[in-house]
Amino acid sequence: MLYIKKVEAEGFKTFNRKVTLNFQPGLIAITGLNGSGKSNIFDAILFALGESSPKTLRVTSLKNLLFDGGVGGEKASKAIVSVQFDNTGREIPVDADTVTFTRELREDGESIFKINGRHVSKQMVINLTQLCLISPEAFNVILQGMINRIAELRPDERRRLLESLVGVAQFDEKKAEALKNLEEATHKLEIAFARIGEIRNVLRKNEEARNILLRYRHIEEEIRHLNAMKVSRNISLLNQQISSLNSSLEEEKGFLKKRMHDKTVLEAEIEALKSQREQFLSSISDPSKTFVNYEMELASTYSKIEEVSSQIKSLEERNLEIEQDLSTLNTMLSGLEVEKGNLSQILERLKNEVKLKETERQSILQKIKTVTAEVNEVNKRLSRIKSKKLKADSKVKKIDILLEKVKAKREKILSIHTKLSYRFKLLESKQNSFSTVLNELKQSLSNLDNLLQTESTEVVSLSKSYEEVERRRRAMLDAIKSSIETLEKVESSIVKAEAVQRIAEELLDLEGLERLISFAKTGAVEGCVGLVKELISFEEKYAKPVKSVCGLWLNAIVVKDRDSLNKLIEAAQKVGAKHFNMITLSEIKPLQLSHPPQEPGIVGYLSSFVNVSSEYDVLKNFLFQSTLLVEDDSIAIKCSSEGFRCVTLDGALYEAYGSGYASGFPEILEAVSSYGVDEYYSELKTVISNLKKIVERRQADLEKLNEKSKTLLEKKAVVSKNLGQVHGEIESLIKFVKKYSETYSSNQLKLNSLRDKLSKIEVYLKRVEERINLLNLKRDALMKIIQSEEENVEAQKLIELNNTLNSLNSQYQSLTNIINEINISLMQTKGRLENDVLVSYNNTRKSIEKLKAEYESNRGKIEEGRRTLVELKEKYESLKAREEEFHQASINMQKTLSDYDTKINEKIAQLNSLNDMISRSTLRINQLTSRIENLREKLESEYNSLRLYGHTSPIEYVEGSDELLLMLQQELDEVKPMLNFLAEKDYESVLEGYKNLSLRSNQLEEERESIIALIEEIDNQKKKVFMEAFEKIDRSLRSIFKDLTDGEAWLELENPEEIFSGGIYLMASFPGKRPKESLMLSGGEKTITTVAFILAMQSAYKSPFYLFDEVDAHLDQLNLERLTNILRERSKEAQIILITLKDLTLSKADKIFGVYQRGGSASIVEYSPGVAVREVKA
């Protein structure tokens, strides 16, 4: 078990020399006379354990804890206190069987803390003592006056005491910190919401700009797609044309290939016939060689003639063909020109038709726009109506939600109203109870007042009798006193006269002064001005203050300078003047006076009321200086305390700061001045003798009156004692009535507050009801808007407009289709003109030019052939003549050769015909190839355009896409001025910030909700901890109070609903008495109840040791014995050290320490049962 094993103190308070107190477990008592230093032992324990409050240690400052030296001793330079604990159970977390807390206080106020000899910080000592429940601030230390303070606690103060004991301050600190965090979180959340609102506006603008940009991109994409469709359509047409031309080309190539094959066959046949003919000629015999040679030459010539003729003929035929072809081609060219003209006319016609249709379509489009505008307007109106209805619906929903909230609030208010009504009734019931008790107390007070009146009447009667006797006694005493005063005055007059004679003899030599003044006035003393009283003048009413201030200086001689002073002294020696005063004007310093204080009763500076010649004005500075003239003594005393020298109109002189006072000097001065007149005192001596006899007779009568007065005074004392007791009871009762009245007033304030709250809640409830009615009215009005038929009217109008718009759209679409068809015809005609007619026209012209060139070439060949033919014919004729000679011989051979030649010529004719056909076919192939190449170039160009539009292959063409393309292009032109190409990036940036801020706001809201939950948890935990301690203390109080008094005591919450807004009543019911709150109990009852309350709190929060300083001082013998038994029983579980003056308590102690004073220092003796008393030393 942890307990205090030893306490050592040196230089601490009354402990000059080192003392060591060896404690043990159990009940330890400390006793001694009042002022012996018993409580200093407790102060030493608290000091060592870290207590630094001068008030708790009962000093004005910590330096006063040092030993003050006692009676003639030396003051201590430092104080050292050690408290050793038995720590065998390791209750203190230090690995030692004993733990010693040491504190040293030096003269400069510095404290040094040690634990087991090692220097530690004060905070470590505090933390360690708090951990082990041995802190000096704990409730295990009950010092002097604490019971009275706790007994006088109001209910709310008693609740705060329990709060400090339980330690709910940690919850309050946590709640305060949580509230601070809640305020910060709410502020941050408000800032986040404000920023979200700002960013939402920016986001909305950026979103609009981004939507415009996206629309622009979408339109561009649509335009590219439509252009791609348009190009795809062109590609399709070109592919069709190329495919058609390729078919014609393939047919022509097939025809050419067949003719080339026929030509090859003919050429082979011709070569075969020629070979046969040559073989035939080779087979002819030698005898006919000459004939044969002729024949061969003739045949060769003839063959050449035939060949040339054939060539000429072929060329002529070719020219004829060319002429025919030229004629045909010219005809074709003319036809193509005609066709070109026709196609151009068709194109113009189609274009005009397109323009007309386009005009008609634009007219319809304008109508469509007009109707569309009307539709949009109706849609806007419908949208507004729908929006209005949606808003109305939204408002209805909000109103419904608000109605639910308001109704929930109404229910909550009704619940609060019910609770407050219950609390009001409960408090009203308590107030009625308090009122009953208060009335009883007032009735008791009234009864005591009646008793007081009775006793007071008796006291008054006795007082009157006593006063009558006293009056007679005082009259007698006054007569005696008057006689004695008269006697004293007479004797004083004699003494005064004798004193004046002595003063006059000692201070003034008036005859010598007169001789000296007379001598000076003869001019014997140069610079002698005269007497002061002759130089100054003043009104009669200022005579006393002037004489009082000037004093003996009134008879002083005034001289101008030091020389005059020396001459006057020499003259005084000559005339025999012994005593006189002198004032030298040249030695007086000027004095600057400030304005006198402007206060009532201050007349001014005294010098201001004295007249003197201007040349002697400095004389006033010497005589009066800064003396103030005032009206009376009270003002003079006040001015004197403020540092002014002042004099009253009666002549009383007060020095500055009350350093001196003089009065009556003018009379003395007059008496001194009148020295020399004879006085007779014989009558005074006779009067003195008679007065003495009268005084003796009256003193005898006074003795009798004193005896009677004493008797009456004793009776009055007895009655006054009774009256004092009644007064004490009345004062005690008044105190209870006052406290009960305060409690009643406090409860009445709470009752009024509850009444006000109830009134406010009722008013608020009425407002809530009015708000519910108002919300219902709003809801009905909004429902009328929602159920309005305006939307149906506008919808019907919209249907009609949509029908009109559909009709116009049909017309528009029909015209669009017609225009598209015309455009297709236009494109086909244009394509035919450009791709067919113009190409054919150009090819035909090229063919004509080529044929004409061939024709001219053939003509040249024909002319040359004819010349060659003439030469060959001449040669032939020559050979023919020679051939005739051999004709007969070669007739047969000729026939064979002729047959060969005929066949060869037929084949050659066929070959020429084939060549002509091949030439024409080749020409057509070239024309077709050229047209195909041109179309392929166009096709490649279209494919390039298609790739530019983002497509690698043609796409399907949709009718009406051209018109849509035009409309999109117009829309694109409208959108371009509003473009912001950074809008998307800005939108994403702002959106990201908005998302992050929204996320942050959600986090802040969660933090705020968690803080609110934490605050609620702290409040619940605080209430739980407090109620657990309250119930524990209440149980202990009931048990302890029953053991002490056989009565009942309990704790009662003033406001069970709001624990920390009300107080705690300490109720007690002594045997045979009804329950009362502790403040209403008598002194002894209050003490025993408070002691039980303290012991209950200690039972709930146990400590290893307890210190009690005279807790049994006000208990009667029965309650003292019971308390001692309880403490004795508790000392078995924890060490109890108490300071007591009660023998009963000392008899139950396991060990007793006696404290007494010796030479200003405390000494201690120690006693244990069965052990002799010994003095405690170091």
GIZI-V759375 format. One record per helix or strand of 2 or more residues. SS is the DSSP state (H for helix, E for strand). FROM is the first residue (numbers start at 1). LEN is the number of residues. If there is no record, write none. Layout:
SS_FROM_LEN / SS_FROM_LEN
//
This chain:
E_3_8 / E_19_4 / E_27_6 / H_39_10 / H_62_4 / E_78_9 / E_98_9 / E_111_5 / E_118_3 / H_122_10 / E_141_2 / H_146_6 / H_155_12 / H_169_114 / H_289_219 / H_510_15 / E_528_4 / H_532_4 / E_536_3 / H_540_16 / E_557_3 / H_562_14 / E_582_3 / H_585_3 / E_602_4 / H_606_4 / E_610_3 / H_614_3 / H_618_7 / E_628_3 / H_633_9 / E_646_3 / E_653_2 / H_656_3 / E_661_2 / H_665_9 / H_682_105 / H_790_159 / H_961_16 / H_983_63 / E_1048_6 / H_1059_3 / E_1064_6 / E_1076_2 / H_1078_3 / H_1083_18 / E_1105_5 / H_1117_14 / E_1135_5 / H_1143_5 / E_1151_8 / E_1161_8 / E_1171_5
//
